[in-house]
Amino acid sequence: MLKKGGGSIVRFGVFEADLQSGELSRNGAKVRLQEQPFQILSLLLQKPGEVVTREELRARLWPADTFVDFDHGLNAAIKRLRDALGDSAENPRFVETLARRGYRFIAPVEASPQVPTTVISHCRKYWPGLVIAAAVLSMGIGAGWHAGRRSAAALKPTERRLTGNPRNDPIWSAALSPDGKYVAFADKGGLFLRVLGSGETHAIAVPDDLKTRGVTWFPDGTRVLATLGKWPDHKSSLWSLSMLGGASHRLMDDSDQAAVSPDGKQIAFIRGDYNHRELWLMDADGDHARQLIGGGGGEYSSVIWSRDGRRVVYLRYDFKLTMDDGEISIEMCDPASGKTEVILSNSRLWSALVWAPDDRIIYSLQEPAPNRTDSNLWAQKMDIRTYKATGAPVRLTSGPDGKARINLSADGKRLAFLRLASIPQIYVAELSRDGSHLGTLQRLSLDEERNLPYDWTPDGKSIIFTSDRDGSFHLFKQAVNQAAPELLVGREENVFVPRLGPDGESVLFLLSASPHDPPGTTHLMRVPLTGGVPQLVLTETGISNLQCARTHSNVCIFSQFSTERLTFYTFDPVTGQKSLLKSIQDPEWFLENWSLSPDGSTLALAKKHRGATQAIIRILRVDGTGERTLNLDDWFAISYMDWAADGKSLWVNASSAAGTPTLLNVKLEGKVIPSLEETEMQLGWAIPSPDGRHVALWKSEQSSNVWLLEGF
């Protein structure tokens, strides 16, 4: 086995697999590979030249209590592994398929003589311990030294899964009890308490059939502080729930994101909605509530307390010129004075925060490209006397997926977190003759990265979409009967919102700012539909969306947002010359969703909301001659909206009174036709083909389970 930077490296061909960090590289360049394909690779490397049976793989990848479509899951994971290696089932260079039996790694593997290949670990988190054990056995070192090395290895962070929820039944929130023996968690089925030692699980009664949106423990370990709510009411409340069967108590309405102080006497919590969030404080029984900070814009989340209980710590997000251009920081507030201070700032901070007993702040940080869908845990040492960061941050985890909602046992030896993933995929459906109902959905994209549809080619045969399968979001087109897409634009910067130009021969798209651009810069670009070198159309700050007319019109519009308004411009798709169309004064510009009718005459606008607000659509004439509203009775919380191909209706993603996301066909006279209900996956927007015969939409599977970190 080769050593490199303290990690264990296995080489085969031009590839290196780091079994400790779970990373694969090709000629020194990192190759993105998800956890399950990497585990398969590790197990194959454990037995090069030998058959690894499908039963062995099943036992390794899916525990006995996990219910999955095994054949589909394994085949998909093998495909992702082969794609990463540039391998094929027909002419394998690395992974050979043995029909109905399993797989075999057929390439030479480079390993050291001290450690036989057969002891290469299948699970990278246990690799250091196995190397130590093998070295001790071969060298005959004394038992005392062996025990010391074993203790050192035990200090390395290890992860294990605590819950086994299947895909599309994600865990929303989870909290480790102060003694580290239990985990309380919430999913769509309710609130539960699991005994870590035995795995025994009990349902916890929640008053009034409310849904649990968040949970944390009181320091005494007998009660949890739960955030409860009920659709369609978008306001949630804080409750004290007994784990011993006692009475439940409502503490505060219109509140969430709560944390109990270390002495159990106070609760810090959040109130308000998007960009109008406030940090509050109250007694543990709900009395003497008072506002600490807020009201001036910004988002607050992940509220915690410092170890000594003298500071409230939280994540703060401030919107800037674009949705991707914001400031995220870990900030703290002194409740006595109301004074705030930033601990650290990083635009890649995720929703996870905890203060450890040894005065480390542990947080989650998004990985850089090409792994932006992943985040990992880091620790920053704090000086409790000055509340200042000291020393450099230390990475605690290196695995895939996002890490969120972290919390600790009272002794700081166990850390629970949610490991979550949401990967949107493109589906295509035929439309009924009246253009109001969808046929059977067929999946277009077969890879496991994020894919988002935005438009169609003029002939209605191919979809124009973005995908981050290569790291950054690139521009692709793919026919509905085609197995693989065609790359149109591949850049280091992200491509987003591609739209067909009015000439039907080019694609207009937005390109994110490069490191050399001023903050908030967006480039509007044009590229031939057949591919080629992209050309710059114009450069502005804060462009949020663009769209062009499809029929007998050259109208193209883009929207630009600033702190207090959303402004619309018409523009020439070749010269970039722009003209002011309309400006909407609205401090909640980031909630506005709009679409241009196919003939370029009308704008439809609707606000996105986190809560269950009444679904209302504004219909505006582009020439300024009129405006009206469509009230969608009994429908709530519009998420996305696009015009139908004939311009006589809209495809709208809204929620029913029961909270079910539904794709609606909304006629301009107000008639609402439900076309697709989605009870499991996340439902996105729908884009009709120009001929009105098909719709492309995206849906996303969601996965979230509780994991335990020890030895950190």
N, C-alpha and C positions, 0 to 999 in steps of 0.2 A: 504494500500500500504506500502511496506517495503522500508526503506531507507538504502542505502549503498553507502558510499563515495559521498554523494550528488546526486547520480543518482537514478532514480525511478525504482525499481525492482519488477517484477511480477513473482511469483513462481507457478509452477505446476509440480507435480511429482518430478523428479530429476533435473528439468530444472529451469533456471532463465533467464528472458528476461529483459534486461536493455533498457527501452523505450526511454531513452535520448540519449544513445550512439549508439543504434541500434545493440547491441551485445546479443548473445544467448550463454549460458554456460550450461554444464551438469556436475553436481557434482564438480563445480568449474573450469572445463576445458572448454576453449572457443570452440564453435562450429561455423564453418564457414557457414554463411547464407547470401545470397545476398539481395539487398534492397527490390525487389518486394516480395519474399517469406516472408521477415520480416514484410513488410507492411500488408500482408494478416494475419500473425500471430497476429499483433497488433489489427487489426480490429476484428478478432475472439475473442481475449481477451477482447475487449470492450463489447461484447455481449455473454458471456459464456452461453451455453445451448440454445441460440437462433439461428435462421436461419439467416445467412448472405447471401443475394442473389447474384447471379452472376452479376446482374446489379449494385449492390452496389460496388462490387469488380472492375468492369470495370470502374465505375466513379472514383474510388479511384486511380487505377493504371495507367489508360490511359486517359488523358484529351480528351475532345471532338474533338480537332483538331489533334489528333494523329491517324494515320492509321496503324493498326496492325491486324494480324490474331488473333483475341481475344481468340477464343477457344483454339488454340494451345498455345498461350502465357500463358493463365490462367492455363491450364492443366500442362504445364511445371513448372510453379511457384509452384503449389500445390504439384507436385511430388518432387521438391527440398525441400519444407518445410517438407513433410513426411519423406524424406530421412534423413534430419537433426535430426528429432525427433525419428527416428527408428520406424515409424508408417507405417501402410498399409491401403489401401482402403478396403480390404477384412475383416480385423479384427482391426478396428480403436480403438486406445486408447486415441487419442487426437482429430483428425480431422475427422468428419463423413461427408460422401457425401450424399446429398439428390438429387436424380436424377432429372435433368432439373431444379432444384430450386436453389441450392447453397450448403453451407457447414455450419457445426455447431461444436463448440468446446465443447467436452463432458467431459473433465477432470476437477476436482475441481481446482479452481483458488484461490490463497491466496491473499487477499487484506485487507487493513485496514478499520475499520468501518468509519473513517472520510471521506474517499473518496470512494463512491460507485463504484463498478466495471464498471458500465455503463458509467462512465466518463473517463475511461482510454483512453488516446489519441491514435488515429490510426497513428499519424505522430509524431515521437519522437522529432522532433525539437520544437514542441509547448508544450511539456509536462510540463516544469516548469511553464509556464503561467497558465495552467489549474489547476495545483496543488494549486497555489496561490489563484486563483479565488474561487475554492471549499472551501479552508480553510477560506477565508474571509467570504463567505456566511454562513458557518456553525457556525463561532465564533462571527459574528456580530461586527467585528472590525470597527473602525471609518473610514470615507471616506478619511481623510487626509493620514492616514497610508496606506490605500488601494492604493491610487494614487501613493505613494512613492514606494510601492512594485511593482506596475505595471510598473513604470519607470525602476526599476532595472531589471525586467524580460525582458524589451525591449532591454536591452544592450546585452543580450545573442545572440551569432551568429545565424542567420537564413539563410537558403538557399532556393532559388526558381529557377526553370528552366525558361530561357528566350527564348529558341528556341525549336522546336519540330521536328527536322530532324529524319526520321525513320532510322532503322538499314540499314547499307550498303550505306548510304548517309551521311557520317560523315562531320562535320564542321572541316576544316583544321586550321583555325586561326580566332580569334575574338579579338576585342578591344573596351573597354568602352570609350565613349567620355569624355573629361575633365569635362563637366558639369554633367555627369552621366545620361543624358537623352536619349542617343542613344547607340546602339551597332552596330559596323561594323563587318561583318563576311563573311567568304569565304567558299564555298564548291564547289563541282564539277559543280554546276550550274552557278557559277559566284560570284561576290561581291555584298553584300546587306547591306542596312542600315535599322535598325529596331528602331522604336520609342517605348521606354519602357512603356510609359504611356498608349498607345492605342494598341500596337502590330502591328501597320501599318508597312509594309515592302516595301522598294523601291530598285530596282536594280540600281547599280552604273556602269556607262559605264567604260569599261577598254579598253585601246588602243590595236589595232592590234590583237584582239581575244586572248590575253595572259591570262594565268591562274594565279589567285591570290594565292600565296603560303604563304604569311604573310601580316599582316596589323597592324599598330599602328597609333596613332593620333599625329598631331602637337599640341603644347600647345594652339594655337589660336582657335582650335575646328572647323575650316573651311576646313581643309585638312587632308588627311591620307597619311602616308608613306607606300606604298605597295611594296611587293616583288613580281615581276611578271616574268613569264617564259613560255616557250612553248616547248612541246615535239616535236621532240627528242632532242632539245638543252637542255643540262643539266645545263647550266649556267643561272642564274637568274639576274635580274636587279632591281634597286630601282627607284621607281617613286613617284612623288608628284601628288596626285589626289585630285581635288577640290570636296567638298561635295555640292557646290552651283552651279554646272554646268559649272565651268570655265575650262580652258585648263589644260591638263595633261603635266607633264614635266618629262623626263627621267633624273635621277640624276647621276647614276653610274651603269656600267655594272659589271658582275661577282661579285655579292655581295648579301648578304642576312642578316637575323638576326639583323635588324637595330633598333636603338632607338634614338629619338630626345632629345636633352638636355632640361632641364627645361625652359631655356630662349628662346628656339626655334632657336638658332643660329648655333648649331653643330649637326652632326649625327655621331654616332658610329656604325660600322657595321663589318661584318665578310666576309672574302674572302678565297678562296682556297677550297680544298676537303679533304677527309678522312685523318686524322693524319697530315695534312699540312695546318692547318687553321691559319689565321692571323687576328688580330684585327686592324681595321683602323679607321681613323677620317677624316671628311671633313666638309666644311661649309654646311649650310642648302640648298644652291643652287647648291651643287655638286662640288664646286671649292676647291682647296687647299687640296686635299686628301693626306694623309700620313699614313704610317704604324706605329702603336704603338708597338705591340709585335707580336710574332709568328715566324713560320718557323722552329722551333726546335722540332716539333712533338707535338701531343696532339690535342684535340678537344675543340672548344669554342662554347658556345650557350647561349641563354637567356640574351642577352645584355641589360643592363639598366643603368641609371645614379643615382648617389646619389642625395639627395634632393637639395643640394647646387650647383650641377652641376660641382663640382670640381673633381669627380672621376667617372670612368667608371667601372661598376661592371658586372660580368659575371660568368657563370659556366665553369669550366675547367675539362676535363677528360684526364687523362694520362694512356695509355695502359701499362700493366705490363706483367707478364709471361703468364697469361691466359686471355681470354676474360672476365671472371667473376672476375678477380683479377686486378682491376684498382683503381686509386685514383681519386675521384671526390671532387671538392672543389668550394666554392664560393670565388672568387678572385676579387681584384680591382686593377685598374691601374691609376696612376696619369698622365694625358696627358702632363703636363708640363715637367715632368722629365722622364717619361717612367718607373718609379719604380712600381713594383707590390708587393702585399701583400695578403696573404690568410686570409680571415675572419673566415671561418670554413670549416672543411673537414668531409665528411660522404659518404661512398660508396653507400648509399641508396638515394642520392639526385636525384630528377627528373628534367625534363626540365620546370622549372617555377621559376620566380624570379621577385620581385618588391620592390622598396624602398618607404615606406609610408611617408606621410607628418609628422607624429609623430616620424620619425627616427626609424622605425622598418623595418627590411628586412623580407619579407614574402617569403617563399619557400615551395616546395613540397618534401615530404619525403616518400619513399617506406615503406610500413608496413612490419614488420618481419613475419616470418613463423607463421601460415599457410596462411597468407593473402598477399603474395608477389605481387599479381596482382593489389593490391590497393595501393594508395598513398594518403596522406592527407596534409593539409596546416599547417605550423608552422610559428611562428613569433619570430624573434630575435632582441632585442633592441640594438641600436647602439649609441655610443657617437659621435656626429657629429664633435666634436672638435678634437678627436683623431682617429676617424674611427675605433674604437675598439668595439667589442661586449661586452655588459654588461648585467649581470643577466643570468638567465636560459631561454632557448627557451620555448615558450608557444604554445600548440596545439590549432588550430582554428577549424578544422573539424575532423569528425570521421567516415564519410560514406564510402561506397564501391566505387570501380572503381578508375581510375587514375585521378589526378588533374594536369592540365598542362596549359601553356600559360596564366598565371595570369596577370592582369593589374588593375589599380585603377582609380577612378575619381579623379579630382584635389584636392578635399577636403578630400580624403582618407576615405570617409564614405561608398563607394560602391566598391566592388571588383568583377570583372568578371573572370571566369575561364572556361576552357574546362574540362568536365567530360567525360572520354573516357574509352572504354573497347574493347579488341580484344581477342577472345577466340577460338583458333584453334580446329577443330574437324576432326575426321577421316572419310573418305569416301572410299568405295570400288566400283570398276567397273570391269565388264568383258572386256576382250580384244578381238578384232576381230581375225579372223584366221591368218591374216598376221601379227598380233602383233603390228599394227600401230594406231589403232583407239579404242576409249573407248566407252563402252555402257553406260547405265543409271547409274548414281551415286547413291549408297545407303549409308546412314549414319550408321556407326558402333557404335560410342560412343554416348550415350544418355544423359550423364551428362553435366553440364555447366562449367566444368573446362577445363584446357588446356590438349589436347591429341595430341601426335605426333608419327606417325608410323616410324619404322626404319627397320624392317625385317619381314620375314615370317618363319613359321615352315617348315621343309623339305617337308612335304606332301602338302604344299600350302593351308592348310585349316584354319590356325590361324595366326593372326598378332601379332607381338612383338612390343610393344609400351611403351612409358612413359606417365604418367599422374600425375598432381598435385592435384587430387581430394581429397587426404588426407593431403594436406599441402605441403610437399616436393614432388619432382618428384620421383615416384616409378615405378618399372618395372612390366608390366603386359603382359599377352597374352590372346587373345580372338578369338574364331572361328567366321567366318563371319556369321554363322547362330545361334550364341549364344547371349543370352540377356545380360549377365553380364560377366566381365572379371575375370581372375584368377590372383591373386597377386603372383608374383615370388620373388620380392625383395622389402621390405619396410624398409627404413633406415631413420634416421634423416637427413643424407646428401642427396644431390640430385643425382639421377641416370640419366645419359645421354648417348646418342649414343650406345644403345645396338645393337649388331650384332650377328648373328648366327655363332657359331664356325665351323671350317672345319669338325669336326666330326659329325655335324648335331645333336648332343645330348646335347650341352651346349650353353649358351649365354654369350658372352663377353660384358662388359660394363665399362664405366668410372664412377667413384664415386668422387664427389667433396670433397675438403679438409675439414677435421674436424677442430674445433677451436684449436686443439693441433698441427696441421700440420704446417710446414713452408709455407709462402705465395707461391701460385702458384702450390702447390702439387696436383697431380692427381693420383688416384689409378686405375689401370686397373684390373678388377675383372672377375671371372668366376663363373657361377652358372648352375647347371643342368637344362635342359629345362623342366623337370618335377617338379622343385622346390627343395629347400634345402638350406643349409648354403653356402653363397658365399665364394670363396677362392681367396686370393690375387695372382695375376699373376706377377705384377711388379708395381713399383712406380716411377714416373718421374715428372718433372715440365713441364707445358705447353703442355700437350697432347691435341690436338684439334680434332682428328678424328681417327677412326680405322675401318678396314674392312678386311674380310677374303674371300678367293676364295670359290666358291660354288661347283665346279665340278672337280673331279679328281686332286685336288691340296691341299696342306696343307699351302699355302702361306697366312700369315697374316701380315698386315702392319699397323703401326700407324704413325701419323705425330706429330711433336713437333716443336713449334715455339718459337723464341726468338726475340730480338729487330730487327735484320736485316735479318733473314733467316727463311725458312721453311725446316725442315729436315725430311726425311722419313727413317723409320727403319722396317726391317722384324723382327718378333719375334715368339718365340715358345709359343703357347697359353696355355701350361701346365707349363713349367719351367720358362717362362718369359725371357729366354735368347734372346738378341737382337743383330742385326747386321746392320751397317750403309748401307743404300741403295742409297740415293741421297740427296743432299742438294741444295736448291734454294736460292740464294742471292736475297732478296727482302724486302725492308723496309715496304712494304704493304702486309706482310704475312697474316694479318688478313682478307684480301679480297679473299684469295685462297680457292677454293672449289674443292674437288677431289673425285674420285670414282674409285674403283678397279674392273676390268672386272671379270666376273664369273669364268673364267679359271685361274685367277691370273697372267696373262701375261702382262697386259697393264693398265696404269694409264691414266685417263682423267682428265685434270685440266682446270678450267676456273675461271676468276676473277669476283667477285661480284662488282657492282658499283652502287652508288646512282643515277648517271646520266645516260643518254642514250648513253653509249659507244657501239661500234660495238661488236656483239657477236662473240667471238673467242674461240675455244676449242683446247687445246694442247693434243695430243695423244703421250704418251711416253711408250716405251717398258720397262718393269721392269728390263730386263737383260742388258739394256743400248745399245741395238743394233740399235735404231732408234727413231726419233721424227718427227712429222708432225703436221700441224694445219688444223683445219676445220673452214672456214670462213662462218658464217651464214648470207648471204646477206639479207638485209632488216629486220634483227632482231637485237634487242638491249638488253643491260642490263641483262645478265644472272644472275638469282638469285640462282637456284639450279640445280643439275645435278646428275643422277644415271644411271648405265648401265641397258639395257634391259636384260631379262633372258637368251636370246640366245647369248649375247655378240656381236651382229651384229649391234646394234644401241644404242642410248642413249635417256633417257627421260630428257628433258631440259625445265626449266621454263625460258622463255624470254619474251620480250615485242615487240609488233609489232610497225610499224612506227607511228601508231595512238596512241600508249601508252597502248594497251590492253594486260594485262598479259595472256600468252598462254602457254599451255603445248605442247611441240613439241616432235615428234619422229624423231630423227636425225640419218640417216643412216651413216655408216662410210665412204661411198663414197661421202658424202656431201648432199644427198637429204634430204630436210626438209619437214615433214608432220605435219601440225597443227592438234592437236587432241582434244584440249579443250580450249575454250576461257572463261575467267572469267571477266565479266564486272562490277560485284558488289562486291564480296567478295575478300579477300586477298587469293592468291593462293600460296601453298607451294610446297614441293617436292613430287615425285611419286616413290614408291617402288614396283617393279614387283614381283609376286610370282615366286618361282623356276620353276614351270611348265609353266610359261608364259601365264597363263589363266586369271589372275587378276592383277589389280594394286591397291595398297593402297596409298592414297594421303591425304593431309590435306588442308582444306580451313577454313578461319576465317571470321566470321561476325565482322563488325566494327561499333561501336556506338560512337558518339561524339556530344555533345550539349553544349551550353553556359549556365552556371549557374551564379547566382548572390548571393554574400555573403554580408550581412549587419549586423551591430551590433557587429562587431568584435574588 
